[in-house]
Amino acid sequence: MFKKCILLVGSIAFIFQVQAYAGECVLSITRDACPGKDKESFAKCDGKASCDESKKTGSAEACAKEAIKACQNKRLDVTKNKTITAKFGGAAVEGGKDFCKDKVEGLFDPEKDFPHRGKADCK
């Protein structure tokens, strides 16, 4: 009985500790598809241009890094632009800025990841 009680108390303490150090990071992602590539570009959002994606992070700073990583685009002929904002624990990260707008040295370069941004096509 004593061992079960210790196990229960330990389990509850662990749950509260995890909640204290991990928060929910929600990335709001909107993609702009290249002409004729809507289905392929929007596939990651169940066929929609916009969706939210949750990440477990320990801080707003870590949430911002997840947002920057999500800006990376390897499908240059499919997705011509992304807009990503983030919330950590329900609060806007860095004032609700678009993390895909500015270059972040070593992590994200909008000129390389979105060379067709603002253009009518992806050529």
Wavefront OBJ file of the C-alpha trace (Angstrom):
o trace
v 0.000 0.000 0.000
v 2.811 2.400 0.907
v 4.551 1.785 -2.451
v 1.317 2.504 -4.354
v 0.860 5.746 -2.442
v 4.447 6.838 -3.199
v 3.959 5.948 -6.877
v 0.737 7.959 -7.055
v 2.276 11.010 -5.367
v 5.347 10.773 -7.625
v 3.193 10.520 -10.747
v 1.132 13.554 -9.788
v 4.271 15.567 -9.009
v 5.739 14.627 -12.407
v 2.589 15.744 -14.229
v 2.623 19.142 -12.499
v 6.339 19.547 -13.167
v 5.881 18.850 -16.895
v 3.045 21.371 -17.065
v 5.208 24.003 -15.396
v 8.007 23.650 -17.946
v 6.176 22.926 -21.192
v 3.670 25.184 -22.842
v 1.628 24.924 -25.951
v 3.103 26.669 -28.937
v 0.569 27.165 -31.714
v 1.819 28.113 -35.164
v -0.757 29.721 -37.463
v 0.383 28.898 -40.990
v -0.949 30.302 -44.268
v 0.455 29.157 -47.598
v 0.264 30.854 -50.996
v 0.398 28.219 -53.720
v 1.997 28.512 -57.105
v -0.613 28.582 -59.900
v -2.219 25.159 -60.303
v -0.476 23.760 -57.208
v -3.146 24.466 -54.568
v -3.847 20.822 -53.789
v -0.169 19.960 -53.343
v 0.715 23.138 -51.423
v -2.266 22.941 -49.083
v -1.930 19.196 -48.397
v -0.137 19.860 -45.096
v -3.250 21.762 -43.926
v -5.790 19.116 -44.996
v -6.433 20.910 -48.277
v -6.847 24.407 -46.794
v -4.586 27.415 -47.279
v -4.431 28.036 -43.513
v -4.227 25.889 -40.396
v -2.766 25.749 -36.904
v 0.004 23.392 -35.854
v 0.809 22.682 -32.191
v 4.302 22.170 -30.802
v 5.450 21.436 -27.253
v 8.001 24.021 -26.179
v 9.294 25.360 -22.899
v 9.216 29.076 -23.685
v 8.027 31.760 -26.061
v 11.615 31.954 -27.382
v 11.581 28.233 -28.249
v 8.178 28.727 -29.880
v 9.641 31.516 -32.037
v 12.432 29.164 -33.166
v 9.828 26.551 -34.148
v 8.017 29.217 -36.183
v 11.234 30.181 -37.974
v 12.004 26.522 -38.753
v 8.484 26.094 -40.159
v 9.157 28.952 -42.602
v 11.675 26.872 -44.513
v 10.412 25.936 -47.980
v 11.853 23.092 -50.007
v 8.982 23.033 -52.535
v 9.870 26.202 -54.435
v 7.710 25.307 -57.442
v 4.698 24.440 -55.219
v 4.508 27.022 -52.415
v 5.496 30.585 -53.277
v 4.967 32.108 -49.827
v 4.117 31.327 -46.203
v 2.932 33.541 -43.391
v 3.514 32.153 -39.891
v 2.578 33.713 -36.575
v 2.869 32.020 -33.191
v 1.211 31.948 -29.785
v 2.731 30.513 -26.629
v 0.376 29.802 -23.774
v -2.311 31.756 -25.636
v -0.236 34.956 -25.954
v 1.145 36.260 -29.242
v 4.874 35.648 -29.623
v 6.900 38.762 -30.512
v 3.762 40.844 -30.960
v 2.186 38.494 -33.504
v 4.827 39.137 -36.157
v 5.139 37.147 -39.383
v 8.205 34.972 -38.798
v 8.590 34.323 -42.542
v 9.145 37.988 -43.382
v 12.710 38.634 -42.222
v 15.987 36.781 -42.674
v 17.327 34.910 -39.634
v 21.007 34.133 -40.160
v 21.629 30.390 -40.429
v 17.957 29.461 -40.114
v 15.838 31.171 -42.737
v 16.307 33.374 -45.782
v 13.081 34.551 -47.446
v 14.871 35.333 -50.717
v 16.028 31.715 -51.034
v 12.957 30.027 -49.555
v 10.409 32.192 -51.413
v 12.032 33.396 -54.642
v 8.586 33.778 -56.278
v 7.019 35.834 -53.473
v 4.978 38.664 -54.952
v 5.143 37.278 -58.491
v 2.196 36.048 -60.559
v 3.820 32.680 -61.269
v 6.623 30.456 -59.963
v 9.003 30.651 -62.900
l 1 2 3 4 5 6 7 8 9 10 11 12 13 14 15 16 17 18 19 20 21 22 23 24 25 26 27 28 29 30 31 32 33 34 35 36 37 38 39 40 41 42 43 44 45 46 47 48 49 50 51 52 53 54 55 56 57 58 59 60 61 62 63 64 65 66 67 68 69 70 71 72 73 74 75 76 77 78 79 80 81 82 83 84 85 86 87 88 89 90 91 92 93 94 95 96 97 98 99 100 101 102 103 104 105 106 107 108 109 110 111 112 113 114 115 116 117 118 119 120 121 122 123
